[in-house]
Amino acid sequence: MNHQNAFSADMTAAISSVWGRLAKTPIVRGQGSRVYDVEGRSYLDFTSGIGVTATGHCHPLVVQAVQDQASQLLFGQMNCMLPAKTVEYSHAIQEATPDSIDTFFFSNSGSEAVEGAIKLAKVATGRPNVIAFQGGFHGRTAMTMALTSSKGIYREGYQPLPSGVFFSSFPNAFQDQCDPEMAIDTALADLERLLKTQSMPSETAAMLIEPVLGEGGYLPAPKAFLQGLREVCDRTGILLIIDEIQSGFARSGHMWAHESSEVRPDILVMAKGIASGLPMSAIGASRELMSKWQPGSHGGTYGGGSPLAMAAGLATLRVIHEEHLIENAAREGEYLSNRLRDCLSRLPHRTDVRGPGLMIGVELIGEHGPDKELVTSLQHECLHQGLMLLTCGIGGNVIRWIPPVNVSRSEIDEAIDIFDKSLNSVMESQAGVALTS
Ligand SMILES: Cc1ncc(COP(=O)(O)O)c(C=O)c1O
């Protein structure tokens, strides 16, 4: 098929404009860290579809598993039957999750899983409210919008949102230009105040937190902060829900980003990298907690019933294990961070390169504050030169680096070359800003 002819008319007009889009030209193929457009151009995809294609595009083992499964059973509705692949996957994911998590509910998207986790927490505790943290992103359904505070656009125009949601601070020492310990103490004090003044522990079912803020700026939650939350939860009977939708499945250089804080989640929410591209999400909890969910009080036509997603999920776990992707993410993440620091040392900006493993945020603060203009220009110049990058952060001034977790050293070097050239060309075109080398 001649793709160029097929797309010559403006066919994209039939697609809702609500999707803002980085690359405009239709993409026809992906392999590993690269995608190819209808005009035959190749791009290094360091977005991984916002963290979904964690094992790269079309990993051969994932493709084979999906092809094999497609000829066996495409769908098995969970209330009508029990697909064998779902049973197999639930055992495999049990092995991969912390000891406190041994029972699973499956759904399709991250938002659905977060909504389900909140429902479970409310039913299990008999308490109505939830605490989320400033800058968090948890989805776009009604309840998950209400839990999201990473940008106004995710909520504007949709108010009023579901009630019973309270926000507490997320420590940000770089933004507040303070000592990291002081940022943690202040955030924990905010939480204590909230629990005394707005939502009493007896009314609070759960706290919901991303161990690394995603949309909110690729900002890791400090270990002492997560430990502080755990302590409050243990003291008050509030459940700790950890949203690992973006940070899970080896992305952080650990299987789960919260592992490095040695904190136990009561409920773990997973999606994105879970199945290398097939729609799938999961809620994990202890059997005791899960058993408080009365049969029929939660569900969905598709959740858990897609043997294709389960097969892709099994293959993904196998690839993570056999190809040592946790180690790859840790090692290559450190290399990428160091190379980025070198590149950025020439900028007159205040910069921060942060994040665990291959979940790296680069924040740029210029003379007049968060430099969204430079970040956006850089993103577009990189795309022009064949490197796809996303941005994030409340001020839109953070470049996020989220390549596949099996990215190679030479692909990182290639990406850094493009980034470096783009940085030069953007800075040269910005009058009055001089590089220092
Ligand atoms: C941390 C986090 N939670 C929840 C979601 C929502 O997932 P979905 O877009 O699949 O509904 C996202 C999506 O970006 C996310 O990053």
The ligand as an SDF file (V2000), in Angstrom:
LIG
                    3D

 16 16  0  0  0  0  0  0  0  0999 V2000
    0.4520    8.4160   37.2250 C   0  0  0  0  0  0  0  0  0  0  0  0
   -0.7290    8.2820   36.3170 C   0  0  0  0  0  0  0  0  0  0  0  0
   -1.9060    7.8890   36.8260 N   0  0  0  0  0  0  0  0  0  0  0  0
   -2.9910    7.7340   36.0420 C   0  0  0  0  0  0  0  0  0  0  0  0
   -2.9410    7.9850   34.6880 C   0  0  0  0  0  0  0  0  0  0  0  0
   -4.1730    7.8010   33.8270 C   0  0  0  0  0  0  0  0  0  0  0  0
   -3.9940    6.7270   32.9500 O   0  0  0  0  0  0  0  0  0  0  0  0
   -4.8490    6.6160   31.6090 P   0  0  0  0  0  0  0  0  0  0  0  0
   -4.4530    7.7500   30.7360 O   0  0  0  0  0  0  0  0  0  0  0  0
   -4.4770    5.2770   31.0640 O   0  0  0  0  0  0  0  0  0  0  0  0
   -6.2850    6.6730   31.9970 O   0  0  0  0  0  0  0  0  0  0  0  0
   -1.7340    8.3980   34.1100 C   0  0  0  0  0  0  0  0  0  0  0  0
   -1.6410    8.7080   32.6780 C   0  0  0  0  0  0  0  0  0  0  0  0
   -0.7800    9.4100   32.2130 O   0  0  0  0  0  0  0  0  0  0  0  0
   -0.6040    8.5550   34.9590 C   0  0  0  0  0  0  0  0  0  0  0  0
    0.5760    8.9480   34.4640 O   0  0  0  0  0  0  0  0  0  0  0  0
  1  2  1  0
  2  3  1  0
  2 15  2  0
  3  4  2  0
  4  5  1  0
  5  6  1  0
  5 12  2  0
  6  7  1  0
  7  8  1  0
  8  9  2  0
  8 10  1  0
  8 11  1  0
 12 13  1  0
 12 15  1  0
 13 14  2  0
 15 16  1  0
M  END
$$$$
